[in-house]
Amino acid sequence: MIKNLSERANQLSIEKCSIPLSYEPEGLSINDWSLIRETAVKIIEARERNRSVILTFGAHTIKNGLAPLIIELVRKGWVTHLATNGAGIIHDWEFAFQGSSGEDVRENVKNGRFGIWHETGFYINLALITGAVEGLGYGESVGKMISEEGLFIPDISSLYDQAKLRMETEPEFSAAAIDLAGVLRRNSLKSGFLKIPHPWKSFSVQSSAWDLKIPFTGHPMFGHDIIYNHPANHGAAIGRVALTDFLYFAASVSNLDHGVYISLGSSVMSPMIFEKSLSMAQNIEIQRNNHIDNHFMLVVDLAGMDWDWAKDGEPPADNPSYYLRYCKTFSRMGGEMQYLRADNRDFLAGLYRELSGKATG
């Protein structure tokens, strides 16, 4: 049985947990501030060269209410690309839709209803399926829905007609159109604009990125997210929009020489997509007799670190630090890697203050 989202108890209210631009970092040491200042300088230099500044983050960055800071970093032109995992997409959407997010996982798994909520599963899946037909990426599809507070539902017969017409020249479009037509038919959806109010969309990073025309890419893993629990889930559509976003991401990485890459609380997604994207970009640069060597990478997480990656290189396999994927991967990516142990709220607030010239730490 799928229940309405309004029946779910939520642990987080965006209006209560949202971090204002005036937030004062409290947990940063002198050395932390020094590294944040260095990062700010690198970002300013990168933007002066029109190079990429990529911010990738895990879902807790959204859950901790950091949307206002992220949105302002983008609005000011300091960050040129945002990326997160499937959970980051979902929490951002739930905050925009109902102003709250974060269910009790332990309790709801026991009761067989974790993630089985109609609106989250239905609307996000529908956005991805329609976005695939429009040629949008994962983050664009959801961001557009939030910004426009709804989705345009095409006529089923026109989808079939277009699929037949473009089958030989655009087989990917035809497949996506047939998939969408099937979902619309199964759910008895009529053509026209489907109004989906998002009263708290001002807190949505995805919506703001869509409005500002800045890439916000979603990088899901099959089975990781609660939208897979809903009957409207469609794997082929997710694959299409996720692939589009991976290529968007790789394009930004190709512009990373003298740029900045920040991995904030993302221990798996960020290093995994970065190493493949950088390899692709490097391959093309080598063919042009160039090489991406001058990128600055800052990894921010809560785990303690007793290994100096910059000084001592990669630790041996019998050292636990070797298995910290987010440092091991980035230490192999050329350029310069630094690690900062910090709460994501303190880090982003500190970075914002440095970039805006307000830091006093």
URPE-V688630 format. One record per backbone hydrogen bond with DSSP energy under -1.0 kcal/mol. CO is the residue of the C=O (numbers start at 1). NH is the residue of the N-H. If there is no record, write none. Layout:
# URPE-V688630
((CO,NH) (CO,NH))
This chain:
# URPE-V688630
((3,118) (4,7) (5,8) (12,101) (13,17) (14,18) (20,23) (29,33) (30,34) (31,35) (32,36) (33,37) (34,38) (35,39) (36,40) (37,41) (38,42) (39,43) (40,44) (41,45) (42,46) (43,47) (44,48) (45,49) (46,51) (52,260) (53,80) (53,81) (54,262) (55,83) (56,264) (58,61) (59,63) (60,64) (61,66) (62,65) (65,19) (66,70) (67,71) (68,72) (69,73) (70,74) (71,75) (72,76) (73,78) (73,79) (74,77) (81,55) (82,217) (83,57) (84,219) (85,89) (86,90) (87,91) (88,92) (89,93) (90,94) (91,95) (92,96) (93,97) (94,98) (95,99) (96,200) (99,14) (101,12) (102,11) (103,105) (104,108) (105,109) (106,110) (107,111) (108,113) (108,114) (109,112) (113,116) (115,117) (116,3) (117,121) (118,122) (119,123) (120,124) (121,125) (122,126) (123,127) (124,128) (125,129) (126,130) (127,131) (128,132) (129,133) (130,134) (131,136) (137,141) (138,142) (139,143) (140,144) (141,145) (142,146) (143,147) (144,148) (145,150) (149,196) (151,194) (153,192) (155,159) (156,160) (157,161) (158,162) (159,163) (160,164) (161,165) (162,166) (166,170) (170,174) (171,175) (172,176) (173,177) (174,178) (175,179) (176,180) (177,181) (178,182) (179,183) (180,184) (181,185) (182,186) (183,187) (184,189) (185,188) (192,153) (194,151) (198,201) (200,203) (201,204) (204,208) (205,209) (206,210) (207,211) (208,212) (209,214) (215,82) (217,84) (221,224) (225,228) (226,229) (227,230) (230,233) (234,238) (235,239) (236,240) (237,241) (238,242) (239,243) (240,244) (241,138) (241,245) (242,246) (243,247) (244,248) (245,249) (246,250) (247,251) (248,252) (249,253) (250,254) (252,255) (253,256) (255,52) (256,259) (259,296) (260,54) (261,298) (262,56) (263,300) (264,58) (268,272) (269,273) (270,274) (271,275) (272,276) (273,277) (274,278) (275,279) (276,280) (277,281) (278,282) (279,283) (280,284) (281,285) (282,286) (283,287) (285,290) (286,289) (295,336) (296,261) (297,338) (298,263) (299,340) (300,265) (301,342) (307,309) (308,312) (309,313) (316,319) (319,322) (320,323) (321,324) (323,325) (324,327) (324,328) (325,329) (327,331) (329,332) (330,333) (336,297) (338,299) (340,301) (343,347) (344,348) (345,349) (346,350) (347,351) (348,352) (349,353) (350,354) (351,355) (352,356) (353,358) (353,359) (354,357))
